[in-house]
Amino acid sequence: MGKEGLLSKKLSNAMFVFFGILFMFFAKTEKELAERGNLLWTAEFTGKTVLFSLVFGSILGIALSEILYRLAMRKQRQEKTGPAKAVCGWNTAAVFFGSMFFTLLAWVPAYLAYYPGICAYDFPVQLDQIVNDMYIDHHPIAHTLLLRGAIISGRNIFGSANTGIAVFTALQMIFLAGAMAYGIAVLKRAHAPVRYLILLQLCCMFFPFHWYMSISMTKDIIFSAFVLLFLTAMTAELWEGRNRLRAARYDVLLAISGVGIILFRNNGRYAFLVLLLCLGIALWRGKKRRLLWGRLLLWCGAAFCAGNIFLTLLFHAVDGQPGDKRECLSVPIQQLARVMVYHGGVDVLPEDDGKMEEKDRALIGDFLLEESYRLYRPDISDPVKRYTNTYVVRYRTREFLDTYFRLLAQYPGDFVNAALALDAGYFYPGDVTHAHVNEEEGARNKGYVQTRWDDVTLNAQGIFKDSKWKSLHQILEKWAEENTYLKWPVLKYLFVPGSYLYFYLLLFGWLMLRRLFRLCAPLAFVLGYYLTLFLGPTVQLRYIYPLMLVLPFLWAWTEIDGAVELGREDADAEII
């Protein structure tokens, strides 16, 4: 154990050096890939990249470790010897309702500007399912049925589908604001300092993406609210640390919100699996706190099972059709398309050396139909993915894997480049492709913040734009259309998706440094969710939004008085 009950200096340095090396590797490779369009992983280039990452990553990591170590020592001394920080004197209910009221008040102008809501993203596709009464689980059926209920109730009660969508948007706003208010109220109950509660409240009210996303008709918003409730309940349980098996204060909310996570995003279950695995390890290693870990594992496991049962029941209740599984093949699709245009002799790029064997060309041709590899875009798999024949993977599995791994051995650099280009927005804070990935020639409002409507499809069902504040609508549209956040020095890093991986690594390092091992458990879900993003089709605001929403709440837990004692308990219990 290090000074002041902190992690040892050697372990701290090693951890942050590793983070620094990761950052420098992705910063260098992603930047050069964006500039050159391709990286040749020769021995010289690889050696220089590794050396650069090791040297500058080590310098960055040691500097970060030293700064954070000193901050942690000062916080430990202040908490042990100084007076407690000022805490909110209001009761918890007043904090909850006050927070929700002021958050909604800040969002109402955007709601009026975009009335009845932003019907972008997958809304037109889900609307088509509703109209044809044919449901495909590629988009969560639970969310599609909610939209169906909003449209039908709008027509039956208000005589207008548009009003039904407006009511749905308002209820979604209330649910999201309520989840944020609950997170603040629970922090207040744990005696979080007033200044952190105020900062959180201001973030909820004025973080620009909350304005847009809270009124967007996409499953990711309800999913995000459930994630916040779930991680708030789990963190509160871990903070209280009640080492017993019988139900505790937040267990029911933990289970309900866990079910919501699984119902409202298909990749929620995979993030859940990583969490369950980590809770199982904690139960095995927890020793003195096995009842706490066992209870959390039990409730999370129950939520996982119940969520999947509900999904199955919904699927059969509406006679749903299974969606194509090509989404989870996004990275292999990009890799095979890339090697085809660089080595397949298809005359797409001048760099094409035509060295690929004919049998490999044939299998890729069967997998990527209609020569869709010619549509290859490094930053998004959709152009190629929509022509993918998953039959090849399902029923010619051995042949597909033989070809995939043979090409990987022959062209490892192209496989790495394909993955780096596809996930650049998650790995590199300097990436800008995430802001333009959905843009089309002649189409507007398809930047990082998407506000574009499919007017023909929506108007046919009585859903149309009816802004109640047109001047504000024009301002907000301009901000979204021009990706204005990229023009803000320094502040832009709060908005770009590439920053958040490193924010979470810093949070993990900060928790480990202060030996707050117990509070690392919620980050297992974050890790699982990130893994699904890395394997996804592209970088989108709505994909990263849950992690943007949750991060400041998780940071706030580290600033509550009592962290020293919690760190000692975790060290004594030998959790890791």
Sequence and secondary structure as in RCSB ss.txt:
>XXXX:A:sequence
MGKEGLLSKKLSNAMFVFFGILFMFFAKTEKELAERGNLLWTAEFTGKTVLFSLVFGSILGIALSEILYRLAMRK
QRQEKTGPAKAVCGWNTAAVFFGSMFFTLLAWVPAYLAYYPGICAYDFPVQLDQIVNDMYIDHHPIAHTLLLRGA
IISGRNIFGSANTGIAVFTALQMIFLAGAMAYGIAVLKRAHAPVRYLILLQLCCMFFPFHWYMSISMTKDIIFSA
FVLLFLTAMTAELWEGRNRLRAARYDVLLAISGVGIILFRNNGRYAFLVLLLCLGIALWRGKKRRLLWGRLLLWC
GAAFCAGNIFLTLLFHAVDGQPGDKRECLSVPIQQLARVMVYHGGVDVLPEDDGKMEEKDRALIGDFLLEESYRL
YRPDISDPVKRYTNTYVVRYRTREFLDTYFRLLAQYPGDFVNAALALDAGYFYPGDVTHAHVNEEEGARNKGYVQ
TRWDDVTLNAQGIFKDSKWKSLHQILEKWAEENTYLKWPVLKYLFVPGSYLYFYLLLFGWLMLRRLFRLCAPLAF
VLGYYLTLFLGPTVQLRYIYPLMLVLPFLWAWTEIDGAVELGREDADAEII
>XXXX:A:secstr
  GGG   HHHHHHHHHHHHHHHHHHHHHHHHHHHHS     HHHHHHHHHHHHHHHHHHHHHHHHHHHHHHHHH
HHHHHHS    B  S HHHHHHHHHHHHHHHHHHHHHHTTT B  TTHHHHHHHHHHT  BTTS HHHHHHHHHH
HHHIIIIIS HHHHHHHHHHHHHHHHHHHHHHHHHHHHHTT BHHHHHHHHHHHHH HHHHHHTTB SHHHHHHH
HHHHHHHHHHHHHHHT   SS  TTHHHHHHHHHHHHHH TTHHHHHHHHHHHHHHHHHH GGGHHHHHHHHHHH
HHHHHHHHHHHHHHHHHTT B   GGGGGHHHHHHHHHHHHHHS  SSSTT    S HHHHHHHHHHBGGGGGGG
 BTTBSHHHHTTB THHHHHSHHHHHHHHHHHHHH HHHHHHHHHHHTHHHH TT  GGGTTT  TT  SBSSSB
    HHHHHTTT     S HHHHHHHHHHHHTTGGGGSTTGGGGTSGGGHHHHHHHHHHHHHHTT GGGGTHHHH
HHHHHHHHHTSSS  HHHHHHHHHHHHHHHHHTTSTTHHHHHHHHHHHT  
